[in-house]
């Protein structure tokens, strides 16, 4: 998961996009899921109205207002202090919202205190995030949901560009990992829609290496881009503990 090099460097992997270009990433966030398909799919599977939500790897808090609009409480967890500060500024004065600095492996939350743990584009590397999964399970109440939204490595064109930059990633292995850990996964097709072509090109420039970004720009026409996600959900058992 995206985490910050604090006291334990093994816990952290810097996020090369939002850490260095938060303003461009803000444009990316506004462009993503332009018709709300992801939010619709998420609400259908685990509506958070009146519940306690934790957004893990919340970045600068872009998604916190959408949860806060109906949730009882929202806690954003962000390991990179500058982003956590931006999130606090974004949510200043909003009741029921808190932002805390911590990695996914050490959540500053009590046992069985959260109804929905949400992590978006933070777990798509699959193997290696087991400590974060265990922490999410610890803080969830029985019947609560862990939802991981990641980019589909197997889907064109975005997945093609991701694999070009990170050829060691195996879409099949990622899917097998989540099946093995008890997740149900659903594909959600979205469109990233930008106001200007220059914005699209700037976003591709922070998401990929220079070579792959140039390829992505060549292969994309206009100001919109189809992107498929995988929405992964696992509920904490209400009775017997998971074996």
N, C-alpha and C positions, 0 to 999 in steps of 0.2 A: 504494500500500500504506500501511497505518497506520504512520506514522513520527513521530519526535520532532524538534522544532525545536532542533537543536544548532548545528553550525557551518555548515550549509547549509540555509537555510529552504526552498529550493525542493524539498528532498528529503522534506519532512515534511507530513503532514496529520493534525492531532489527531483522535483517536477520541473523539467526544462522549459515548459511553456509559461504557465501562470506565475512561476517564481520570478521570471525575468521580464515578462511582458504582461503584467496584469491588466493594463488598459486594452491591449489587443485581445486578451482572453475575455474581457468583458464584452467586446464586440462578438466574439465567438459564442459566448453564452446566450446573448440576445438572439443570435441567428439560429442556434440549435433548436430542434423540435418546434419549428415555426408554427405548426398547426396544433400543437399540444398532444400529439399521439402518445408520447411517453407518459405524460401526466394522466391522461385518460386511462391508459393501461395500468398504471400504478394505483390509481384510486379504485379501479374495478377489483383489484386483487387484495388491497389492504388499505382501505380508507382510514385516514388518520384523524378524522374529525373527533375532537374531544379527547384525544390521546396524547401521550408523551412521546416525543420524537427526538432521536439523535441523528444528526447528519454528520457522518464521519468523513473527514477530508473535505470539509465544507469550503475550503479556499477562502475567498473574500466574501462569502456569505450570499452569493447570488440566489441560491435556492431557498434560503431561510424564510424570506417573506411569504413564499407560496405555502410552506408548511404552517407558518405562524398564523395565516389567515383563518385557519379552522382548528388547529391543534390546541390542546390544553397548554402544552409547554414545548419548547424547541431548544435543544442544546446543540450548538455547532462545535465540532471538535476539529481543530486545525493545528498541525504540528509546526507550521512555519509562522513565527511571530509576526512578521510584517503583514501577512495575509490575515491572520487572526485580528490584528488591529483594524484592518480595512473592514472586516466583517462586523466588528463591534461598532464602527462608525456608521456602517450601513443600517444597523439595527438599533441605533441609539434611540431610546425613548419607547421602544416597542415592548410592551409588557409580556412577560412569560418567555422571553428569549435570553439565552446566555451563550457566550462563546468562550471556550476553554482551549488552552494550548496543551496538546498531548499527542502522542502517536497512537495509532490504532491498536498497538500491542499492549498499551497501558491506559485504558480509558479511565478518566477521572469520574466514574459513575458508580453508584452503588449497585450491588447485586439486585437483579429482578426489579429494576426501576424504570424501564423503558418498554414501550409497546411496539415501536417501529424503529429499527436501525436501518438507515439509508446510506448507501455509498455509491456515488456515481462516477464512472470512469476512473475508479481508484483501484479496482481489483482485477483488471482484465488480464493480468499476467498469470492468474491461476495459481499453480504450485508455488509455494513460498509464502502465501498469505495465511497459512494455518493459524499462527498466533492471533492474528486479527479476527479470524472466524471464532476462535475460542473466546476471545474477549466479548465479541458481540453476543455470543450465546450466554455468557455470564450475566450481562446487564439486561437481557431481555426477560420480561415476565413470561410465565407459561402462556402459551398461545400467541405470543408476540411474533413479529415477522422481521427477518433479516432480508433486505432487498438490495441486491447488487445490480447496478445498471452498467454494462460495459459495451464497448464497441465490438461489433462482429468481425472477427479476423477473417472469416471465410467469405464475406460479402464484398462484391465489387461496387464502386471503385475503391472506397476508403480502405477496406481490408487489404486490397492488393498493395496499396501504398504503405500500409503499416508493415506488411510482411516484407516488402522490399527494403525497408529500413531495419527491420528486426527479423531476419530470416530464421533465427533459431526458434521463433514462436511457432507452435504447431496448433492450429485451430482444433484439431481432433483431440489433442492432449488437454487443451483447455476445457473442452466440453466434457471429456471424461472426468476431469478433476471435479467439476461441479456436480456431475451425476454421483460420483463417489461420495461426495460430502452432502448428499441429500437434497440438492436444489432441483426445483422445477424451472426450466428455462423456456422463455417465449421470445420469439423474434418480433421486433417492433420497427417498422419502416418509418423514417422521418425524412424531412427535408430541411437542410440548413439554408436559410434565405437571408441574403445580405442586401443592404441598401445600395451598395456600390460594388463594382467589380474589384476595386482596390482593396476593399475590406476582405473579400474572399481571399485574395492573393496574400494579404498580410497574415491572415489566420493560417493558411497552408504553410506559410513561411515559418511559423513558430511551432507547427506540429510535426514537421518533417525535416530531414536533412536538406541541404540546399539542392542536391541533385534530385531527390525524390519530390521536393516541393516544385521544382521546375517542371517535372513530369506531370504532377498533379494539376498544375496550372494549365499545361498544354491540353490535358485530357478533360478539362472542365470548361463548358461553355456557359455564358451568361453569369448570373449572380446567385445561382442556387446549386445545391449539391445534395444528391440523395445519400443518406447515411442510415445503415441498419444497426440497431442495437440488439443486445440480448438482455432481457430482463429476467433476473434470477431471484427466486424466492424460496426461502426455507422458514418454516414455522417451528418455534420451540414447542416441544410436546407439553400437553397440559396434564398428563398423568405420569406414567413411568418415564424415567430418564432415558435419553438416547443411549443405545448400546455402543 
